[in-house]
Amino acid sequence: MKTSKLQFQQLSHKRILQLENFQKKISIHFNNINLLDYAFHHRSYSNEVFNYSGNNERLEFLGDSVLGLACATYLFKTMEDHPEGDLAKIKSVVVSEDTLAIIAVKIGINKCLSLGKGEENSGGREKKAILADATEAVFGAYYIDSGFEAAEKLVLELLIPEIDKVRSNKHHKDYKTLLQEFYQKKYKVCPRYEIVKKTGPDHDRTYWVSVHLKNDIYGPKSGKSKKEAEQNVAKFTWNQLTANNT
């Protein structure tokens, strides 16, 4: 595939070693190591260094599709006795920002990121969105460099353990994040949470929270803290929406 429109920079010996160590850690090999380097370029870095809009976002866009297809194909082939709704729910968890950010830290993407000074100083290496986007960008870059089969192999090696966690119900589900990603993607609107009431004494307070999605209201659901109540109503709402979406 053509990569001529990607603006590569000359890599230092230290950077090349870092990228080579990253590849060894996850058992992959880039024919064009500049593509891998580019996958780590956050827009804040590209703007400072190149003074133009090139960054890893196009690779992220491509990698998102590679990730989705690889995951969906694996679930389709390995869960023949499950309905589409089950596959969709598992897929939504394992390709979520939360899961990809965890994977990113596990394989060292956070250490390889190229960030602008402002983003670096504001904790960009720990931001879930940046980590998840860079993970998808690596998938996209590897697809361009080595083809779909190689990229699919990488995706599955990283995702199958997460899929197994979901199937055994051992995966932490952040339902507020799942609901936000699901609803934003579909309607470009963020959920809005509202405390409907509080019951009980101060030392044993129960919170009741509803969530607003455009003109619809779900809940309320209760919890011993505001955060727990929000998670509970988000879980209820997400299950309702994904069930209706199957």
Number of C-alpha atoms within 10 A of each C-alpha: 8 7 11 7 7 14 14 14 11 8 12 9 9 9 13 15 12 15 20 16 13 19 16 11 11 13 9 16 17 17 11 13 17 18 23 25 22 25 28 27 22 23 20 19 22 20 16 13 12 13 10 11 13 19 22 26 21 16 25 22 15 18 26 21 14 22 21 17 14 21 23 15 11 17 20 15 9 9 12 10 8 11 11 13 14 15 18 16 17 19 19 18 22 23 20 17 21 20 20 24 23 13 19 23 17 11 16 15 21 22 14 19 21 21 22 18 12 11 16 15 10 10 9 21 20 15 13 18 15 20 27 25 24 29 29 28 29 27 28 29 29 29 22 20 21 16 13 16 12 15 23 21 13 20 22 16 11 16 22 15 12 22 22 14 15 18 12 9 10 11 15 11 17 16 20 20 18 20 23 19 18 19 18 14 11 9 10 11 14 16 17 12 20 15 16 14 12 17 12 10 8 8 6 9 13 19 21 23 26 23 21 15 18 12 5 7 15 17 19 21 22 23 18 15 15 19 12 17 23 26 22 23 24 28 20 17 23 22 15 12 14 16 13 9 9 12
